């Protein structure tokens, strides 16, 4: 077994931001938990699984690239060419030693490279062979994304690696399998690999693509112009190559008679993790956080505690970070945060909202009202849509979320951002509406 210096060990930290003071009779405690991983380069698997670690090269990883080859990829013909170029660019970005496979997706999934139910190991020769194999990709057939994901899972699990990741590109709706089939595939793949999903053009379904990314703890985005695919695939693969620790979970312990109301990721995007809890012993549960490189993310934890008297205080929750091991044990990453509750009759202390909590409550509402506004617009309720999108403009402006404000301004004419007074635009480009919907969950971080 190799000796691992301290620099190989991932350094995780947990910071808790909250107002711990509650007025008499109150029992809801809110906290923003910032999780940060630093000291990367070659960290991660040395700790989680020393045999999966190659010194000087970072943790072992496997990547499956799923390319939509359905008939619609021929309209316009440049779309298929752009997808081939983007896949080639992603292959060029693979680190030496990373396992990889390319899948062509239609109403069935086919292995494009290397074939034979296995993965290749990236080096100059295999990268070149894979790019040659891409020339055989042509458009024809339907779309059944669940079959692509199941094949990716089989190929990725054939490699004994620390990190498994998928990249999925689609240009159309999932018309050749039922929503139940796709959901079953996502349930089967959840926790086995992470996956970034991209919709190219404007003929795909936003909720399908964002649903895939959400279930598999990856990112979702629109690439409205197929010519931008290569740059996007390169960025995605660079990020995947930067991941150093897989399968991190946030463990939340709460005392007797305490209820967890929700656990949400709130930066860099809003993602509700409440329903993904797995029990982890008495009064503790684990929430999956996916793979980590050098990065920082924020989570909003809300717990309901038994009401107590003025002057009493209690520990409302204890937060730690763990990596589940194959034998059922866990490896603790050594970072911990405490959420407290203190009952006071000081009105100023008990009624002030912590700035972090206030900011992210607003960002979560922003994501929600954009979704509601766009759904109302599609269903023809223009008054309802105007009210919701007006509130979105107000929230985006107040929180300094300039990117979302810009996207909103392509869908509504802003009369007064501060009051949320807007008019729906008579004509909206489909790409603009889909971009707003796809990116509605992207948040800005609070200025510390």
Secondary structure, 3 states (H helix, E strand, C coil): CCCCCHHHCCEEEEEEECCCEECCCCCEEEEEEEEEEECCCCCCHHHHCHHHEECCCEECEEEEEEEECCHHHHCCCHHHHHHHHHHHHHHHHCCCCCEEEEEEECCCEEEEECCCCCCEECCHHHHHHHHHHHHHCCCCCCCCHHHHHHHHHHHHHCCCCCEEEEEEEECCCCCCCCHHHHHHHHHHHCCCCEEEEEEECCCCCHHHHHHHHHHCCCCEEEECCHHHHHHHHHHHHHHHHCCCEEEEEEEEECCCCCEEEEEEEEECECEECHHHCEECCCCEEEEEEEEECCEEEEEEEEEECCCCCCCCEEEEEEEEEEEECCCCCEEEEEEEEEEEEEECCCHHHHHCCCHHHHHHHHHHHHHHHHHHHHHHHHHCCHHHHHHHHHHHHHHHHHHCCHHHHHHHCCCEEEEECCCCEEEECCCCCHHHHHHHHHCCCECCCCCC
